[in-house]
Amino acid sequence: MRMTSLLALLAALSLAACSPAGINGAQSDSFATAQAPLASGYPLSSQPKMQAMAHWDSLAATVAGNCAKALDHFHPEGDVRVYVAPAAATPFGKSYREALLTRLVDYGVPVSFTPDGAAVLEVGVETVTHRRTLTRNRSGRLLIADPDFVQAKDEKGRYPEVPMVSEESGLFDPQTPQTEIQVTSALVHNGGYLYRDSSIFYVDGRDMAHYKLGAPTGDVELKRYSLVNK
């Protein structure tokens, strides 16, 4: 009996040692720590992908319409013309400028051939290619800790269980593009902005030459070389 009691006592002490200080056995299953903040996703959303000239024209129509509204607001007298500055000499840059000119005229905005005295509509494009590692599984969903959850005691001094949420894992989008562009359109006049828009889109990496000077066209074959001492 004494040996049995001693073993039971040792087992109890061992369990107590495994639980964080100040936490009883009933709470230990709910308490959680992390070596670093957990990487979490964002609320489910979508982002448009540009893959047709019609998409470029759609952006131009939006920007031109907002430029027209800005001019009506800041210069209701209608005495300010707009000059569309040349963009980068890429397929997108040239086509987008032409579309802006057409759409501005559609909205009744007076367009100037020179920047002298006019409001200048400038366009800039930034490109980025990520090295994403997106988790995929057969069900298309993962269970993860609620991104807004922070472990803390409740009003009763106990640790609540970690709430779990479902994270998209290939259910809706099996192949998220790695390449994105940011198109910034800014209407500048007398040293200030009348309107500015920064829109972000996915693009196919093989179309990078549409948006960036000097970018390779089509599929890019990667080769790996190693140096060998002889």
Backbone as a ProteinNet text record, in pm:
[ID]
protein_1_A
[PRIMARY]
MRMTSLLALLAALSLAACSPAGINGAQSDSFATAQAPLASGYPLSSQPKMQAMAHWDSLAATVAGNCAKALDHFHPEGDVRVYVAPAAATPFGKSYREALLTRLVDYGVPVSFTPDGAAVLEVGVETVTHRRTLTRNRSGRLLIADPDFVQAKDEKGRYPEVPMVSEESGLFDPQTPQTEIQVTSALVHNGGYLYRDSSIFYVDGRDMAHYKLGAPTGDVELKRYSLVNK
[TERTIARY]
82.4	0	86.1	194.4	279.7	343.9	387.3	448.1	349.3	222.2	118.3	90.9	83.6	57.9	172.8	295.3	411.7	413	377.9	373.5	265.5	151.1	42.1	83.2	155.8	201.7	301.6	394.6	493.1	426.2	323.6	250.8	181.1	120.7	51.9	149.5	266.2	366.3	418.8	433.1	480.5	383.1	253.3	152.3	150.2	166.1	166	285.3	398.6	517.4	501.9	423.5	404	310.1	225.2	130.8	197.6	169.8	228.4	192.8	281.6	258.7	127.5	52.4	-73	-189.7	-172.3	-281.1	-312.4	-438.7	-474.5	-498.1	-518.5	-532.2	-649.2	-757.8	-877.2	-853.5	-758.7	-733.2	-620.2	-534.6	-413.5	-441.4	-552.6	-585.3	-625.8	-676.5	-720.7	-609.1	-509.8	-401.1	-305.9	-262.8	-172.9	-72.5	50.8	153.7	208.8	281.5	344.4	482	576.9	712.2	720.6	623.9	614.2	468.2	423	284.5	255.8	139.5	103.3	77.5	124.9	93.9	-52.2	-128.6	-271.7	-308.8	-421.7	-471.6	-556.4	-622.4	-710.6	-854.1	-952.8	-1090.1	-1099.9	-1175.9	-1186.6	-1227.7	-1152.5	-1180.9	-1133.5	-1149.8	-1106.1	-1029.6	-952.7	-875.1	-881.8	-914.3	-928	-795.2	-805.2	-687.5	-697.6	-593.9	-589.4	-535.3	-614.6	-568.1	-633.1	-677.8	-736	-727.9	-721.8	-719.3	-847.5	-956.1	-1081.6	-1068.5	-983.1	-960.8	-884.7	-791	-719.8	-816.9	-904.7	-1003	-1100.1	-1134.9	-1224.6	-1162.1	-1033.3	-964.6	-959.1	-930.5	-925.3	-1059.3	-1167.7	-1301.5	-1328.7	-1287.7	-1306.6	-1226	-1099.4	-1011.8	-1060.1	-1097.2	-1144.5	-1271.6	-1361.9	-1484.9	-1458	-1363	-1329.6	-1254.2	-1174.3	-1108.3	-1212.1	-1313.9	-1420.6	-1491.3	-1515.7	-1580.1	-1490.2	-1359.3	-1265.9	-1259	-1257.1	-1254.7	-1382.6	-1496	-1623.2	-1624	-1556.3	-1554.5	-1459.8	-1336.2	-1236.3	-1241.8	-1287.8	-1294.8	-1428.9	-1535.8	-1669.8	-1689.6	-1603.6	-1615.4	-1572.1	-1504.5	-1469.2	-1359.6	-1268.2	-1163.4	-1028.4	-1025.9	-900	-900.6	-799.5	-783.7	-695.4	-697.9	-618.9	-520.8	-396.3	-293.8	-256.3	-265.7	-229.5	-82.7	-1.3	142.6	175.1	276.6	318	357.2	314	348.8	467.6	506.6	617.7	585.1	688.3	668.7	649.6	550.7	512.6	376.4	335.6	201.4	92.5	103.3	2.2	11.4	132.9	148.4	92.1	120.7	72	-78.1	-128.1	-271.1	-353.6	-303	-376	-386.8	-281.3	-286.5	-391.1	-391.8	-491.9	-634	-651.7	-784.5	-824.4	-728.4	-758.2	-802.6	-732.2	-770	-913.4	-944.4	-1077.9	-1184.3	-1159.7	-1259.1	-1275.8	-1169.2	-1182.2	-1271.5	-1250.3	-1334.8	-1479.7	-1499.1	-1634.8	-1705.4	-1630.7	-1688.5	-1694.6	-1658.2	-1666.8	-1555.2	-1444.8	-1331.3	-1246.6	-1218	-1132.7	-990.4	-936.9	-804.8	-707.3	-588.6	-486.4	-378.6	-318.9	-208.1	-73.6	-70.7	53.1	23.4	126.5	104.4	95.8	123.7	126.9	-8.2	-10.4	-130.6	-238.6	-214.9	-316.5	-294.1	-399	-383.8	-323.2	-223.6	-150.9	-193.3	-234.2	-270.4	-149.8	-88.8	31.3	-2.5	71.8	48.9	180.1	174.3	290.6	250	341.2	314.5	427.6	391.9	488.2	452.5	553.1	530.1	601.5	543.7	605.2	569.7	666.8	644.8	679.6	582.8	600.7	657.6	710.3	746.7	654.2	528.6	428.6	438.5	403.4	385.7	245.5	149.9	11.1	-23.1	-76.6	-111	-235.6	-229.4	-343.4	-370.1	-494.4	-528.3	-650	-688	-796	-930.9	-955.4	-1084.9	-1095.6	-980.8	-982.8	-997.1	-994.1	-1007.5	-914.8	-872.1	-792.6	-856.6	-836.3	-878.5	-758.2	-773.5	-665	-722.1	-632.1	-675.5	-733.1	-838.8	-901.1	-794.5	-775.3	-670.4	-685.9	-808	-830.1	-816	-787.9	-783.3	-648	-651.1	-530.3	-554.1	-466.3	-484.8	-481.1	-586.5	-596.6	-703.7	-698.5	-797.5	-930.4	-1039.6	-1171.2	-1205.2	-1330.3	-1369.9	-1366.8	-1367.7	-1362.1	-1218.7	-1122.9	-985	-943.2	-1018	-986.5	-947.3	-875.8	-835.4	-937.2	-1003.1	-1099.1	-1027.4	-1099.7	-1042.2	-1012.6	-911.4	-873.2	-979.7	-1047.7	-1149.6	-1086.2	-1149.2	-1096.8	-1186.1	-1125.2	-1198.2	-1149.7	-1228	-1193.2	-1115.3	-1001.4	-920.2	-921.5	-944.9	-946.3	-812.1	-816.3	-693.6	-706.2	-748.7	-762.8	-905.9	-1003.1	-1143.5	-1194.7	-1164.2	-1214.7	-1112.9	-984.8	-881.8	-764	-761.9	-654	-518.4	-514.8	-387.3	-387.3	-350.7	-340.5	-217.6	-231.2	-114.2	-6.2	118	230.3	265.2	218.1	260.1	144.8	179	80.7	137.6	45.9	86.7	3.4	62.1	-9.2	-5.8	-122.5	-133.7	-178.2	-93.3	-125.3	-152.5	-269	-308.9	-332.9	-264.2	-272.3	-296.8	-396.1	-426.6	-368.6	-266.9	-192.3	-215.4	-234.5	-254.3	-208.2	-126.2	-75.6	-10.3	70.3	146.5	70.1	-50	-128.7	-207.1	-257.2	-336.6	-484.5	-543.8	-689.3	-755.1	-682.8	-734.8	-616.9	-630	-523.8	-587.2	-543.7	-595.6	-480.1	-478.1	-380.1	-457.3	-459.4	-534.9	-438.6	-470.3	-384.7	-455.4	-379.7	-434.7	-337.2	-393	-312	-286.3	-171.4	-142.4	-68.6	-75	1.5	149.1	235.2	377.4	434.2	374	422	388.3	300.2	263.1	339.5	443.8	515	566.3	603.3	653.4	547.6	420.7	315.1	324.6	386	381.4	518.3	625.8	759.1	857.5	929.3	1028.6	1141.5	1181.5	1292.1	1257	1130.9	1091.3	1085.4	1120.9	1114.2	969.9	948.7	815.2	795.8	672.1	638.7	695.9	705.8	759	908	949	1089.7	1149.6	1254.5	1320.9	1433.2	1425.5	1526.5	1634.5	1759.8	1871.7	1957.2	2008.3	2091.9	2232.1	2329.9	2469.5	2544.2	2647.6	2732.9	2878.3	2959.4	3102	3177.9	3264.8	3342.9	3490	3561.5	3707.5	3774.7	3861.5	3936.5	4085.1
-120.1	0	125.5	118.5	236.7	265.5	157.6	177.1	234.8	185.7	236.8	383.8	421.3	561	650.4	600.8	678.7	702.6	598	612.3	711.6	706.1	799.1	942.4	962.3	1095.8	1148.7	1061.2	1101.4	1137.4	1060.4	1089.4	1223	1253	1380.7	1496.3	1479.6	1585.2	1607	1495.5	1505.7	1583.1	1556.6	1628.5	1775	1802.4	1942	2016	1947.7	2011.8	2041.7	1961.1	1981.6	2097.1	2135.8	2245	2377	2484.4	2614.2	2658.1	2737.1	2781.3	2856.5	2827.1	2896.9	2843	2732	2675.4	2537.1	2513.9	2382.5	2285.9	2158.3	2057.5	2080.2	2140	2161.7	2268.4	2358.9	2467.2	2435.7	2342.3	2321.9	2285.4	2218.3	2182.4	2303.7	2410.7	2530.2	2632.5	2625.3	2722.1	2687.8	2790.3	2768	2881.1	2848.1	2948.9	2928.4	3025.1	3014.9	3077.1	3020.1	3073	3205.9	3231.7	3357.8	3373.8	3496.4	3512.6	3424.3	3360.7	3271.8	3350.6	3300	3362	3334.4	3439.2	3422.6	3483.7	3442.2	3496.9	3620.9	3665.1	3780.2	3732.2	3813.1	3775.8	3749.9	3648.3	3606.8	3723.9	3745.2	3853.8	3809.6	3896.2	3864	3982.7	3956.4	4059.3	4031.4	4133	4108.8	4073.3	3997.3	3958.8	4020.1	4088.1	4148.2	4046.5	4018	3925	3952.7	4078.2	4117.9	4269.8	4319.5	4464.1	4528.5	4452.2	4504.8	4540.2	4469.4	4499.9	4631.1	4656.8	4784.6	4899.1	4877.7	4980.6	5004.2	4898.6	4913.3	5001.2	4981.7	5067.2	5210.7	5229.2	5364	5434.1	5361.7	5420.7	5466.3	5385.1	5421.8	5545.8	5546.7	5659.5	5786.9	5777.9	5895.9	5951.5	5863.2	5909.1	5981	5929.3	5994.5	6124.9	6131	6257.2	6364.1	6324.6	6418.2	6470.4	6384	6426.1	6520.9	6491.3	6577.4	6716.1	6721	6851.2	6929	6862	6929.8	6984.8	6913.5	6956.6	7074.3	7062.3	7165.9	7280.8	7254.2	7358.1	7349.7	7384.7	7373.7	7465	7565.7	7655.9	7588.1	7475.8	7397.9	7456.9	7533.6	7599.2	7528.1	7406.7	7332.5	7213.6	7208.9	7094.9	6988.2	6868.8	6757.7	6710.4	6698.5	6641.4	6505	6401.7	6266.5	6244.3	6235.4	6221.3	6085.6	6078	5948.4	5852.3	5730.2	5627.4	5547.1	5445.6	5360.8	5298.9	5278.8	5227	5076	5032.5	4891.2	4876.8	4756.5	4739.4	4796.3	4773	4828.2	4979.1	5032.2	5176.3	5252.5	5204.1	5272.9	5255.8	5135.7	5110.9	5181.5	5180.4	5244.3	5395	5457.4	5600.9	5630	5550.6	5571.7	5555.2	5456.7	5433.9	5550.3	5605.2	5720.5	5840.6	5865.4	5976.5	5960	5839.6	5813.3	5829.8	5775.7	5781.3	5923.2	6000	6138.8	6217.6	6196.4	6262.8	6217.1	6087.1	6035.3	6107.6	6142.2	6209.1	6360.4	6409.6	6553.1	6633.9	6569.1	6640.8	6700.2	6830.1	6889.2	6836.6	6783.2	6721.3	6810.9	6829.2	6914.6	6829.7	6882.5	6815.2	6844.5	6946.7	6984.7	7002	6990.5	7004.3	7148.5	7246.5	7387	7431.6	7466.1	7517.4	7413.2	7289.9	7185.9	7103.3	7036.3	6933.8	6811.2	6751.5	6641.5	6509.5	6416.2	6282.1	6191.2	6150.6	6068.4	5923.6	5832.1	5688.5	5621.7	5538.8	5461.2	5316.9	5225.7	5083.2	5019.9	4949.3	4871.9	4724.1	4641.5	4497.8	4425	4315	4233.7	4087.1	4001.7	3857	3796.3	3729	3671.4	3530.2	3484.9	3344.1	3287.6	3277.9	3234.1	3084.1	3046.8	2907	2894.8	2863.2	2852.8	2706.9	2680.4	2543.8	2498.4	2382.2	2323.6	2184.9	2145.8	2008.1	1962.9	1838.1	1782.5	1846.1	1877.3	1935.6	2081	2147.6	2288.7	2382.9	2327.9	2410.5	2359.6	2453.1	2419.4	2480.1	2418.2	2476.2	2544.9	2674	2749.9	2829.1	2878.9	2962.8	3093.9	3141.9	3268.1	3378.1	3448.5	3551.7	3661.7	3687.2	3794.1	3747.6	3618.7	3564.9	3589.6	3635.8	3653	3579.7	3490.4	3409.4	3497.5	3490.6	3569	3505.5	3536.2	3483.3	3556	3482.4	3544.6	3604.5	3651.5	3717.5	3623.8	3493.9	3396.1	3350.8	3411.9	3375.4	3247	3204.6	3081.2	3111.8	3020	3035.4	2966.4	3042	2978.6	2896.7	2805.3	2726.4	2815.6	2781	2859	2839.9	2948.6	2934.2	2905.4	2820.3	2781.4	2835.5	2871.1	2917.4	2839.1	2843	2772.4	2865.8	2819	2897.4	2831.4	2913	2862.5	2799.5	2678.2	2605.6	2535.5	2614.1	2559.4	2529.2	2557.3	2529.1	2619.8	2749.1	2846.1	2881.1	2876.2	2920.5	2824.2	2724.7	2625.3	2679.8	2791.3	2843.5	2996.3	3050.5	3194.9	3245.4	3346.3	3396.5	3449.5	3435.3	3483	3628.6	3678.7	3810.8	3910.8	4031.3	4138.2	4268.1	4358.1	4492.1	4594.8	4709.1	4823	4936.2	4978.9	5086.9	5212.5	5313.7	5440	5546.4	5608.2	5715.7	5841.1	5948.7	6070	6192.3	6271.2	6396.2	6510.6	6579.3	6682.4	6818	6920.6	7056.5	7157.8	7253.5	7359.5	7304.6	7200.3	7147.9	7062.4	7018.3	6935.3	6829.1	6732.4	6625.2	6664.4	6649.5	6662.2	6525.3	6421.8	6284.7	6187.9	6077.7	5976.1	5839.7	5742.2	5606.4	5507.1	5410.4	5301.6	5170.7	5101.3	4977.1	4860.5	4748.4	4630.9	4516.3	4446.7	4337.2	4219.1	4100.4	3984.4	3987.4	3937.3	3917.6	3784.8	3728.3	3606.5	3644	3569.6	3600.1	3599.7	3520.6	3515.6	3642.1	3727.4	3853.5	3972.4	3948	4056.6	4161	4118	4212.3	4313.5	4287	4383.9	4505.9	4487.1	4590.7	4643.3	4571	4608.7	4602.8	4712.6	4717.1	4617.6	4546.9	4454.4	4320	4300.3	4171	4066.2	3941.9	3836.9	3807.4	3758.5	3724	3573.6	3531	3389.3	3316	3184.8	3102.4	3127.8	3137.2	3159.5	3028.9	2984.6	2860.8	2894.2	2838.1	2862	2755.1	2797.6	2705.6	2724	2615.3	2621	2575.2	2656.4	2626.3	2611.4	2532.4	2516.5	2527.6	2586.4	2602.6	2484.5	2427.4	2311.1	2344.3	2328.3	2351.1	2229	2254	2144.5	2155.3
0	0	0	86	92.5	-43.6	-110.4	-242.1	-341	-337.6	-427.1	-400.9	-275.7	-239.9	-284.3	-269.5	-310.6	-461.2	-539.6	-685.4	-727.7	-660	-691.8	-664.2	-550.5	-516.3	-619	-660.1	-760.5	-893.6	-932	-1055.7	-1048.7	-934.7	-917.6	-924.7	-858.6	-862.8	-1004.8	-1078.3	-1216.9	-1304.2	-1290.8	-1368.4	-1331.5	-1201.3	-1158	-1216.7	-1227.4	-1283.2	-1430.7	-1503.5	-1646.5	-1676.1	-1581.6	-1601.5	-1569.5	-1646.8	-1616.8	-1475.9	-1415.7	-1278	-1266	-1161.8	-1135.5	-1213.1	-1286.1	-1366.4	-1312.5	-1281.1	-1230.7	-1345.8	-1313.5	-1417.3	-1509	-1456.7	-1538.3	-1644.1	-1614.9	-1709.7	-1806.5	-1772	-1850.1	-1995.1	-2023.5	-2160.9	-2243.1	-2176.9	-2248.1	-2263.2	-2176.6	-2182.2	-2296.9	-2369.4	-2482	-2489.8	-2525.1	-2548.6	-2689.3	-2738.1	-2870.3	-2862.1	-2934.6	-2935.2	-3009.1	-3095.9	-3169.3	-3209.8	-3237.9	-3283.3	-3403.9	-3403.8	-3512.8	-3640.2	-3752.3	-3881.5	-3913.3	-3940.6	-3966.5	-4100.7	-4151.6	-4276.5	-4252	-4356.5	-4350.5	-4376.2	-4337	-4372.8	-4523.2	-4560.9	-4700.5	-4789.1	-4895.3	-4989.5	-5127.4	-5224.5	-5359.9	-5417.7	-5521.4	-5590.2	-5739.4	-5820.4	-5964.8	-6029.8	-6139.1	-6216.5	-6355.6	-6395.4	-6528.8	-6628.6	-6731.1	-6833.1	-6968.1	-6986.8	-7115.1	-7127.8	-7250	-7271.4	-7221.6	-7221	-7168.5	-7020.6	-6949.2	-6807.9	-6793.5	-6884.2	-6882.2	-6910	-7005	-7039.3	-6923.7	-6851	-6736.6	-6628.8	-6602	-6505.1	-6554.7	-6682.9	-6740.6	-6727.8	-6748.2	-6736.6	-6593.4	-6496.5	-6355.9	-6319.7	-6360.3	-6329.3	-6397.9	-6523.3	-6596.8	-6533.2	-6493.9	-6430.1	-6299.7	-6220.9	-6094.1	-6116	-6221.9	-6256.2	-6290.5	-6366.2	-6402.2	-6277.4	-6180.1	-6055.1	-5976.3	-5974.1	-5901.7	-5964.6	-6096.8	-6164.4	-6138.3	-6139.4	-6109.8	-5967.5	-5876.7	-5736.4	-5714.4	-5765.7	-5740.1	-5840.1	-5962.1	-6065.8	-6137.2	-6068.1	-6128.9	-6248.7	-6260.1	-6374.9	-6504.1	-6496.4	-6614.7	-6699.6	-6637.1	-6715.8	-6708.4	-6655.1	-6641.6	-6737.2	-6821	-6911.1	-6846	-6902.9	-6850.3	-6956.7	-6916.2	-7002.5	-6946.4	-7029	-6987	-7021	-6917.4	-6938.2	-6999.8	-7083.1	-7138.7	-7027.4	-7040.8	-6943.1	-6994.8	-6920.4	-6963.8	-7099.7	-7181.5	-7318.1	-7317.4	-7242.6	-7238.6	-7305.7	-7340.4	-7397.6	-7307.8	-7177.7	-7087.5	-7081.5	-7066.1	-7053.1	-7171.8	-7292.1	-7411.6	-7429.4	-7408.3	-7426	-7318.9	-7194.7	-7085.1	-7108	-7158	-7186.5	-7294	-7399.9	-7505.2	-7450.5	-7365	-7306.8	-7216.8	-7140.8	-7055.9	-7139.6	-7249.2	-7337.2	-7387.1	-7433.2	-7486.5	-7378.6	-7262.2	-7154.7	-7099.7	-7093.1	-7049.2	-7144.8	-7274.2	-7373.2	-7357.7	-7331.3	-7310.1	-7195.9	-7090.5	-6973.6	-6989.9	-7106.9	-7132.4	-7070.9	-7037.3	-6978.4	-7090.5	-7086.5	-7190.6	-7179.4	-7288.3	-7289.4	-7364.5	-7306.1	-7364.8	-7431.5	-7537.2	-7604.3	-7537.3	-7451.4	-7383	-7234.1	-7149	-7004.4	-6956.1	-7042.7	-7000.8	-6945.9	-6816.7	-6752.9	-6728.1	-6763	-6749.9	-6622.9	-6580.4	-6477.6	-6545.1	-6481.9	-6544	-6479.8	-6564	-6517.1	-6537.5	-6426.2	-6428.7	-6396.4	-6454.3	-6433.1	-6394.7	-6292.7	-6251.2	-6226.7	-6254	-6235.8	-6156	-6050.7	-5972.5	-5984.6	-5999.8	-6011.7	-5898.3	-5855.5	-5751.1	-5774	-5752.9	-5760.9	-5626	-5566.4	-5433.2	-5442.7	-5333	-5315.6	-5208.2	-5244.3	-5147.2	-5120.6	-4998.6	-4963.7	-4905.9	-4991.3	-4948.9	-4922.5	-4805.8	-4767.6	-4842	-4902.5	-4973.2	-4916.5	-4914.2	-4877.7	-4956.7	-4940	-5020.8	-4990.7	-4864.4	-4827.6	-4869.1	-4890.3	-4928	-4810.1	-4686.8	-4568.2	-4458.4	-4373.6	-4256.6	-4133.9	-4019.3	-3893.2	-3830.8	-3800.7	-3739.1	-3622.1	-3537.7	-3426.8	-3479.4	-3413.3	-3451.4	-3451.7	-3566.1	-3573	-3468.4	-3421.1	-3323.8	-3179.7	-3160.2	-3023.7	-2959.2	-2834.7	-2753.7	-2622.5	-2586.6	-2466	-2342.3	-2263.7	-2139.8	-2052.1	-1924.2	-1831.2	-1848	-1829.2	-1833.8	-1698	-1683	-1558.9	-1438.1	-1463.8	-1354.2	-1325.3	-1395.4	-1372.9	-1440.4	-1538.8	-1608.6	-1753.4	-1815.7	-1955	-2045.1	-2135.1	-2226.3	-2332.5	-2393	-2501.2	-2621.9	-2696.3	-2814.5	-2922.6	-2965.3	-3069.8	-3205.3	-3282.3	-3412.1	-3523.4	-3635.5	-3753.3	-3874.6	-3980.6	-4103.9	-4195.7	-4245.8	-4338.8	-4476.3	-4579.5	-4716.7	-4749.9	-4806.7	-4838.1	-4973	-5073.6	-5207.5	-5247.5	-5157.6	-5189.5	-5301.2	-5290.6	-5388.2	-5495.2	-5461.7	-5554.7	-5548	-5635.8	-5629.7	-5671.5	-5746.2	-5795	-5787.2	-5672.5	-5656.8	-5731.1	-5818.1	-5891.8	-5797.8	-5839.5	-5759.5	-5790.5	-5904.3	-5950.5	-5939.1	-5892.1	-5877.7	-5934.7	-5969	-6009.4	-5932.2	-5911	-5853.2	-5954.7	-5998.8	-6096.4	-6023.2	-6023.6	-5957.1	-6062.4	-6051.3	-6142.6	-6058.6	-6089.8	-6008.4	-6095.7	-6058.5	-6127.8	-6045.3	-6102.2	-6029.9	-6094.3	-6008.8	-6061.8	-5958	-6002.6	-5915.3	-5788.3	-5806.6	-5695.2	-5596.3	-5632.1	-5540.6	-5615.4	-5540.8	-5599.3	-5602	-5718.8	-5729.3	-5713.3	-5751.9	-5743.3	-5751.2	-5679.2	-5682	-5656.3	-5734.5	-5720.5	-5728.8	-5637.7	-5641.9	-5639.6	-5751.5	-5764.6	-5780.8	-5717.1	-5717.9	-5789	-5874	-5952.8	-5954.6	-5967.1	-6001.5	-6152	-6193.5	-6335.6	-6349	-6466.4	-6494.2	-6506.6	-6438.8	-6443.6	-6583.7	-6674.1	-6811.4	-6889.6	-6830.6	-6895.1	-6837.7	-6761.7	-6696.4	-6794.8	-6915.6	-7015.6	-7058.6	-7029.7	-7059.1	-6967.9	-6852.1	-6749.1	-6707.9	-6743.3	-6697.6	-6812.9	-6831.3	-6937.5	-6910.1	-7013.3	-7000.4	-6941.8	-6905.3	-6848.7	-6959.1	-6930.8	-7032.7	-7070.1	-7190.3	-7237.2	-7233.3	-7212.6	-7213.8	-7093.9	-7105.8	-6998.2	-6979.9	-6855.6	-6824.1	-6775	-6842.1	-6801.9	-6704.7	-6584.8	-6484.2	-6492.8	-6491.7	-6495	-6371.4	-6318.9	-6200	-6237.5	-6197.7	-6223.8	-6092.7	-6094.1	-5976.3	-6018.2	-5930.8	-5958.4	-5899.8	-5979.5	-5936.6	-5952	-5842.5	-5847	-5907.9	-6002.9	-6066.4	-6031.8
[MASK]
++++++++++++++++++++++++++++++++++++++++++++++++++++++++++++++++++++++++++++++++++++++++++++++++++++++++++++++++++++++++++++++++++++++++++++++++++++++++++++++++++++++++++++++++++++++++++++++++++++++++++++++++++++++++++++++++++++++

